[in-house]
Each structure stands twice: as C-alpha cells, then as structure tokens.
Amino acid sequence: MNKISIFDDVAGNAYPGRGIAVGKSKDGKSAVVAYFIMGRSNNSRNRIFVKDGDGIRTRAFDESKCEDPSLIIYAPVRVLGNKTIVTNGDQTDTIYEMMDRQFTFEQALRTREFEPDAPNYTPRISAVLHVEGGEFNYAISILKSNNGNPDSCERYTFAYTNPSSGEGRFIHTYKCDGNPLPSYEGEPKLVEINGSIDDFTDKLWNSLNEDNKVSLFVRYINIATGEFDTRIVNKNK
C-alpha cells in the first residue's frame, strides 16, 4: 500500500464525514490520534467538542437549535487506564464498559451495528490505542451495511502491533459526498504522520472542507510515560 498525505486526501474530498487517524510520530516518541467531524445539515453543524475528564464530548453549540441529539451528542474519546478509545458515536461507551469488564474491543463491537440513519446507514468507526511500558499498539474497526442493505452488517477490525514511526492509518465514514452517502470501502489508508502536535492539528484542520468541517481533536501520547497533550479546534466559537 502506498503511503499518502492525510492532508491531501481530506483536501480532495468535500465530505469524508467523520474520520479517525491513528499512528506514531516521526520521532517515535508519541502515539498520535486525531478525530474530526463534519456536517451537512444545520443539526450536524451545530456542535462543538468540549473536554470531559481525560476525554471529550460533543455538545450543541446553540441549544435552542438542537433538533435531534440522538446521533450527534456523544463522547468521542474516553480513557480506560492505558487505553484510549475513539469513535464516531455512543459505541465509545459500549467499548469502555465492556473492556472494563475484560471483554475485547471486537467483542464489544459485536453488540453494535451501523447507525440507523436511513438511507445512509452511517458506518460506526472506532479505534483503541494501548500505550503501556514503552510499547504502543492499536486497532481500528468499521461496522457498515452491506451496500445499503440494513438487514446485513459487515464488521472489519484491523490491528497494528509495534507500528512504524512516521506512519498511521486513516479511516472515515463516507467514501465521498453523495445522496445517499456511500460508505467507506477497504482497509484504513496508510498515511504519513509528521510534525509537532500544533503543526499536525493546523494542517489537518486547514485541509478539511471549509463549509462542512465542524470540530477536530488531536492527541499526542508519550509512549514512555503515558502523558498526553491535546488540541481541540471548533468552527463554532
């Protein structure tokens, strides 16, 4: 698989939807994770990321304009010990609660399916990063309908042990804009992970479509110590 620029990839796609990128910094010192959300409807665009303990939550920017909170208000990021969980929906809580009871990432996601937002049936994308004792590994999952068939759920998990420095994997909910929105296809893309947290955050935010981007979360986790640095960018201010 050819390594690509995540910045060029999102810049060339007006609507990838929600996206998760995970990898290791070029100097090999940090586990890197990014999560962004985009929106086409006023309801989807009326959101911000806010800190919630070691994680984040989505919140309506203008409560008076929140039409349906069911699929837009959730905790995208939660931390369970040495594990950081990142998803595009309330499956974050499912993964957190079941892994806390010693179930695996895959077992937790077998209890969930794609979102019930016909006709798009938005895929649920999820990632878990494990940083402990100077070691780092991660897994990425996607739950999607079978070409828009709501009676059939396809489940894919990709696991990465001892990932290479300067590389990551990137997955997003939609292949591109459309009506209905076509689900992402294939394994997560191999992307470059370059620069400091501020450089990476600025470049990724500026690469996202100006009309559709809503919020971005980026975290660099020190692999040796587990300490982390976080950036949050919201279009609504």
C-alpha positions as CSV (number, residue, x, y, z in Angstrom):
1,M,0.0,0.0,0.0
2,N,1.3,3.4,-1.0
3,K,1.7,5.9,1.8
4,I,-0.3,9.1,1.2
5,S,-0.6,12.6,2.8
6,I,-3.7,12.7,5.0
7,F,-3.8,16.4,4.4
8,D,-4.0,16.0,0.6
9,D,-6.5,13.2,1.0
10,V,-9.0,15.1,3.0
11,A,-8.5,18.3,0.9
12,G,-9.5,16.4,-2.1
13,N,-12.7,15.0,-0.5
14,A,-15.5,17.5,0.2
15,Y,-17.3,15.2,2.6
16,P,-15.5,12.2,4.2
17,G,-17.9,12.6,7.1
18,R,-16.2,11.6,10.4
19,G,-12.6,10.5,10.4
20,I,-10.1,8.8,12.7
21,A,-6.4,8.7,12.2
22,V,-4.0,6.8,14.5
23,G,-0.2,6.3,14.2
24,K,3.2,7.1,15.6
25,S,5.1,10.4,15.4
26,K,8.1,10.6,13.2
27,D,10.5,10.7,16.1
28,G,8.9,7.5,17.5
29,K,8.1,9.1,20.9
30,S,4.4,9.7,20.6
31,A,1.2,7.7,19.8
32,V,-0.9,10.0,17.7
33,V,-4.7,10.1,17.3
34,A,-7.0,12.5,15.5
35,Y,-10.8,12.6,15.2
36,F,-12.8,15.1,13.2
37,I,-16.5,15.6,12.5
38,M,-18.1,17.3,9.5
39,G,-21.8,18.1,8.8
40,R,-24.1,19.0,6.0
41,S,-27.3,19.7,8.0
42,N,-27.8,22.5,10.4
43,N,-28.2,20.0,13.2
44,S,-24.9,18.3,12.5
45,R,-23.1,21.6,12.2
46,N,-24.5,22.9,15.5
47,R,-21.8,21.1,17.5
48,I,-18.5,21.7,19.4
49,F,-16.0,19.4,21.2
50,V,-15.6,20.0,24.9
51,K,-13.2,18.4,27.4
52,D,-14.7,15.7,29.6
53,G,-12.2,14.4,32.1
54,D,-9.4,12.8,30.1
55,G,-11.7,12.5,27.1
56,I,-14.1,14.8,25.2
57,R,-17.8,15.1,24.5
58,T,-19.8,16.7,21.7
59,R,-22.2,19.4,22.7
60,A,-24.8,21.6,20.9
61,F,-23.3,25.0,20.3
62,D,-26.7,26.6,20.3
63,E,-29.0,24.5,22.5
64,S,-32.1,26.3,21.0
65,K,-31.3,25.0,17.6
66,C,-30.6,21.4,18.5
67,E,-33.2,19.3,16.6
68,D,-32.3,15.7,17.3
69,P,-29.4,14.9,19.8
70,S,-29.7,11.1,19.4
71,L,-26.8,10.6,16.9
72,I,-24.8,13.8,17.3
73,I,-24.3,14.1,21.1
74,Y,-21.9,11.5,22.5
75,A,-18.4,11.0,23.9
76,P,-16.0,10.5,21.0
77,V,-13.0,10.0,23.3
78,R,-12.7,8.1,26.7
79,V,-9.7,6.8,28.5
80,L,-9.7,3.5,30.3
81,G,-6.4,3.1,32.2
82,N,-3.7,2.7,29.5
83,K,-6.3,2.5,26.7
84,T,-7.7,5.5,24.7
85,I,-11.0,4.8,22.9
86,V,-12.0,7.0,20.0
87,T,-15.2,6.5,18.0
88,N,-17.9,8.4,16.0
89,G,-20.8,7.5,18.2
90,D,-22.1,6.2,21.5
91,Q,-20.3,2.9,20.9
92,T,-17.5,4.7,22.8
93,D,-19.4,3.9,26.0
94,T,-20.1,0.3,24.9
95,I,-16.4,-0.3,24.3
96,Y,-15.4,1.4,27.5
97,E,-17.9,-0.5,29.7
98,M,-17.2,-3.9,28.1
99,M,-13.4,-3.6,28.1
100,D,-13.7,-2.6,31.7
101,R,-15.3,-6.0,32.3
102,Q,-12.5,-7.7,30.4
103,F,-14.2,-8.2,27.1
104,T,-12.2,-7.4,24.0
105,F,-12.6,-4.5,21.5
106,E,-14.0,-6.8,18.9
107,Q,-16.4,-8.5,21.4
108,A,-17.7,-5.1,22.4
109,L,-18.4,-4.1,18.9
110,R,-20.2,-7.3,18.1
111,T,-23.0,-5.9,20.2
112,R,-23.4,-2.9,17.9
113,E,-24.2,-2.2,14.2
114,F,-24.1,0.8,11.8
115,E,-26.2,3.9,12.6
116,P,-29.9,3.6,11.9
117,D,-30.0,6.8,9.8
118,A,-31.6,5.5,6.6
119,P,-30.8,5.8,3.8
120,N,-27.2,6.5,4.6
121,Y,-26.7,3.9,7.4
122,T,-23.6,5.7,8.5
123,P,-20.8,3.3,9.4
124,R,-19.6,3.2,13.0
125,I,-15.8,3.7,13.1
126,S,-13.8,3.0,16.2
127,A,-10.2,2.8,17.4
128,V,-8.5,1.8,20.6
129,L,-4.9,2.8,21.4
130,H,-2.9,0.8,24.0
131,V,0.2,2.5,25.5
132,E,2.0,0.8,28.3
133,G,5.6,0.1,29.4
134,G,7.1,2.0,26.4
135,E,5.0,0.0,23.9
136,F,2.2,1.0,21.6
137,N,-0.3,-0.8,19.5
138,Y,-3.7,0.0,18.2
139,A,-6.8,-1.4,16.4
140,I,-9.4,0.2,14.1
141,S,-12.9,-1.1,13.4
142,I,-15.7,-0.3,11.0
143,L,-19.2,-1.6,11.1
144,K,-21.1,-0.9,7.9
145,S,-24.2,-2.0,6.0
146,N,-23.9,-4.3,3.0
147,N,-24.1,-1.8,0.2
148,G,-27.0,0.0,1.9
149,N,-28.9,-3.2,3.0
150,P,-30.0,-2.6,6.6
151,D,-30.5,-6.3,7.2
152,S,-26.8,-7.1,6.7
153,C,-24.0,-5.8,8.9
154,E,-20.3,-6.1,7.9
155,R,-17.7,-6.0,10.6
156,Y,-14.0,-5.4,10.0
157,T,-11.2,-5.0,12.5
158,F,-7.6,-4.0,11.7
159,A,-4.9,-4.5,14.4
160,Y,-1.4,-2.8,14.3
161,T,1.3,-4.1,16.6
162,N,4.5,-2.0,17.0
163,P,3.6,0.5,14.3
164,S,6.4,2.2,12.4
165,S,7.4,5.8,13.2
166,G,6.0,8.5,10.9
167,E,3.1,6.3,9.8
168,G,-0.5,5.9,10.6
169,R,-3.8,4.6,9.4
170,F,-6.8,6.7,8.4
171,I,-10.5,5.7,8.1
172,H,-13.6,7.8,7.6
173,T,-17.3,7.1,7.4
174,Y,-18.1,8.1,3.8
175,K,-16.2,7.4,0.6
176,C,-17.3,10.9,-0.6
177,D,-20.2,13.2,-0.8
178,G,-23.5,11.8,-2.3
179,N,-27.1,11.1,-1.9
180,P,-27.3,8.7,-0.2
181,L,-23.8,8.9,1.2
182,P,-21.6,6.0,0.1
183,S,-19.9,4.1,2.9
184,Y,-16.1,4.0,3.2
185,E,-14.6,1.0,1.3
186,G,-11.4,-1.0,2.0
187,E,-8.8,-1.1,4.8
188,P,-7.7,2.0,6.5
189,K,-5.4,4.2,4.4
190,L,-1.7,4.3,5.1
191,V,-0.8,7.9,5.9
192,E,2.2,10.0,6.9
193,I,2.4,11.3,10.5
194,N,4.6,14.4,10.5
195,G,5.3,17.4,12.7
196,S,4.5,18.6,16.2
197,I,1.0,18.4,17.6
198,D,0.4,22.0,16.6
199,D,1.7,21.5,13.1
200,F,-0.4,18.4,12.6
201,T,-3.5,20.0,14.0
202,D,-3.2,23.1,12.0
203,K,-2.6,21.3,8.7
204,L,-5.4,18.8,9.2
205,W,-7.9,21.5,10.2
206,N,-7.0,23.7,7.3
207,S,-7.2,20.7,4.9
208,L,-10.8,19.9,5.8
209,N,-13.6,21.4,3.6
210,E,-14.4,24.9,4.9
211,D,-18.1,24.6,4.5
212,N,-18.5,21.1,6.1
213,K,-15.9,20.9,8.8
214,V,-17.2,21.2,12.4
215,S,-14.6,20.1,15.0
216,L,-11.2,18.4,15.4
217,F,-9.5,16.6,18.2
218,V,-5.8,15.7,18.2
219,R,-3.8,14.0,21.0
220,Y,-0.1,13.0,21.2
221,I,0.6,10.4,23.9
222,N,4.1,10.0,25.2
223,I,4.8,6.3,24.7
224,A,7.4,6.2,27.5
225,T,5.3,8.0,30.2
226,G,1.7,7.8,29.1
227,E,1.4,11.6,29.5
228,F,-0.5,13.3,26.7
229,D,-1.0,16.7,25.0
230,T,-4.4,17.6,23.4
231,R,-5.7,20.1,20.9
232,I,-9.3,20.8,20.2
233,V,-10.5,23.1,17.3
234,N,-14.1,24.1,16.9
235,K,-15.5,26.1,13.9
236,N,-18.3,27.4,16.2
237,K,-16.9,29.9,18.7
